[in-house]
Amino acid sequence: MPKLPVIKGRELVIFLESLGFRVIRTKGSHVRLRSEDGQATTVPVHGNKDIPKGLLRKIIREDLEISLDEFLKLYSGYKGK
């Protein structure tokens, strides 16, 4: 099983924007994003805290509907690693 990266909430929002998601609203510390094809997700941006691994896995599998391997490939290309 691939190892998930440690990602901060704000960093995940910026990464999702690079994938074509747009911020549609912010309520408190939660940012709601939607893509052109209708996919939507909510990302908590709690200061400088990391996204919990289980929540990140849920966002990848259920909200983005991509595999963990595909996410890691996209994210590593985004980070320039």
C-alpha positions as CSV (number, residue, x, y, z in Angstrom):
1,M,0.0,0.0,0.0
2,P,1.4,3.4,-0.9
3,K,2.4,5.8,1.8
4,L,0.3,9.0,2.0
5,P,2.2,12.3,2.2
6,V,1.7,14.7,5.1
7,I,-0.3,17.6,3.7
8,K,-1.5,20.8,5.4
9,G,-5.1,21.9,4.7
10,R,-4.1,25.1,2.8
11,E,-1.6,23.1,0.7
12,L,-4.3,20.6,-0.2
13,V,-6.6,23.4,-1.3
14,I,-3.9,24.9,-3.6
15,F,-3.1,21.5,-5.0
16,L,-6.8,20.8,-5.8
17,E,-7.0,24.2,-7.4
18,S,-4.2,23.2,-9.7
19,L,-6.3,20.1,-10.7
20,G,-9.1,22.4,-11.8
21,F,-11.2,22.7,-8.6
22,R,-12.5,26.1,-7.6
23,V,-13.3,27.4,-4.1
24,I,-17.1,27.9,-4.0
25,R,-17.4,28.8,-0.3
26,T,-15.6,29.1,3.0
27,K,-17.5,28.5,6.2
28,G,-15.4,28.9,9.3
29,S,-12.2,26.9,8.8
30,H,-13.7,24.6,6.1
31,V,-13.2,25.3,2.4
32,R,-15.6,23.8,-0.1
33,L,-14.3,23.1,-3.6
34,R,-16.0,21.9,-6.8
35,S,-14.6,20.9,-10.2
36,E,-16.1,21.6,-13.6
37,D,-17.4,18.0,-13.8
38,G,-19.3,18.3,-10.5
39,Q,-17.0,16.6,-8.1
40,A,-17.0,18.4,-4.7
41,T,-15.0,18.1,-1.5
42,T,-14.6,19.9,1.8
43,V,-11.1,20.5,3.2
44,P,-10.5,21.6,6.8
45,V,-8.0,24.4,7.1
46,H,-7.3,24.4,10.8
47,G,-4.3,26.8,11.2
48,N,-1.1,25.0,10.4
49,K,-2.4,21.4,11.2
50,D,-1.9,18.5,8.9
51,I,-4.9,16.7,7.3
52,P,-5.5,13.4,9.2
53,K,-4.5,10.4,7.1
54,G,-8.0,8.8,7.2
55,L,-9.6,12.1,6.0
56,L,-7.0,12.5,3.2
57,R,-7.7,8.9,2.1
58,K,-11.5,9.6,2.1
59,I,-11.0,12.7,0.0
60,I,-8.9,10.9,-2.5
61,R,-11.1,7.8,-2.8
62,E,-14.6,9.1,-2.5
63,D,-14.5,12.8,-3.4
64,L,-11.8,12.8,-6.1
65,E,-12.6,9.3,-7.2
66,I,-9.0,8.4,-8.1
67,S,-6.7,5.7,-6.8
68,L,-4.0,6.4,-4.2
69,D,-1.3,5.6,-6.7
70,E,-2.8,8.2,-9.2
71,F,-3.0,10.8,-6.4
72,L,0.6,10.2,-5.4
73,K,1.7,10.5,-9.1
74,L,-0.2,13.8,-9.5
75,Y,1.0,15.2,-6.2
76,S,4.7,14.2,-6.7
77,G,4.5,16.0,-10.1
78,Y,2.9,19.0,-8.5
79,K,5.6,19.2,-5.8
80,G,8.4,18.8,-8.4
81,K,9.9,15.7,-6.7
